[in-house]
Amino acid sequence: MRSNKQIIAILGASSHVAKGLIFNFKDDESIELHCYARDLEKMQNFLDRIHDSNSILKSFSELNKDRIDVIINCIGISFTINSKTNNENIFELTEQFDRFILNYIKSNHETLYINFSSGVVYGTSFDEPASESTKTTIEINNLRTEDYYRIAKLTTEIKHRSLEYYNIIDLRIFNYYSRFIDLSKNYLMTDIILCIKDNRILKTSSENIMRDYIHPSDLANLVKACCENKKINKAIDVKSLNPIKKMEILDYFSQKYDLKFMIIPNYGDFSATGKKTNYYSKNRNFNTIPFKPKYTSFECIKIETEELFKLYS
């Protein structure tokens, strides 16, 4: 007999974003959460750690056997400075699982497909934040390392818009930070946390970049709002209440956690997905879903860092 609960499948359940969704969905009695992952033992260890006895672990081969209301695609390569070796795999991985999901929804027309895209679809130049009028360009005869990830995300979104009669939402994440972040990745926030933990001096450039970190519970509530608007085919920029500048972040960690940092002009200006000074969005497409975030980027960083250090204490 079919449950009255909404069945939500998360593919790539061991990813950073997926872990935040699972944590915020786990006590929602209106949801039956199916977690699809390659390493089921590792995934079970995570569920045990967050005291989640409700989520159901699944292998990818089981997807076509299940009736699902919403499929959330969290599969992707974490593209950082250290990930150049992923260039040859980024297109294959993106296409493989996107096609896998599209085949499912073409046979199950009522299913909503929520795909996690990226703000990099707007391009590699963020002198100004993204907006409705932002144009993206590609130097087709001079492709760079940072272009591969962007083109993979962009072509996926274009394909989704061409399937206008199917229910597909692309959520463009600009920045995401939570207590479950993988500290082995090379991001500003992981560098800060590791320098605090190891009592090292953080070296950073003088550029006061702007970032927008959505709180994990806000992202979970945005996803829930999307689930209530199934008859939709659209891309939506994910935003917090307010973005934050790098120096605000450093000042907070200096005062709260005694972070020591050194400003070095032009230090570490290379980014695997391109230099992004103002990596956030002012695009009003966010307003197409009846949802408003509760937290600012600063509040996200403050709350999730406190919880992160509890995990490592």
ABEGO torsion letter per residue (X at the ends): XBBABBBBBBBGAABAAAAAAAAAAAABAABBBBBBBABAAAAAAAAAAAGBAABBBBBAAAAAABBBABBBBABEBBBBAAAAAAAAAAAAAAAAAAAAAAAAAAABAABBBBBBBBAAAAEABBABBBBAABBBBBBAABBBAAAAAAAAAAAAAAAAAABAABBBBBBBBABBBBAABBAABBBAAAAAAAAAAAGBBBBBBABBBBBBBBBAAAAAAAAAAAAABABBBBBBBBBBABBBBAAAAAAAAAAAAGBBBBBBBGBGABBAAEBBABBBBABAAAAABBBBBABBAAAAAAAAAAAAAAAAX
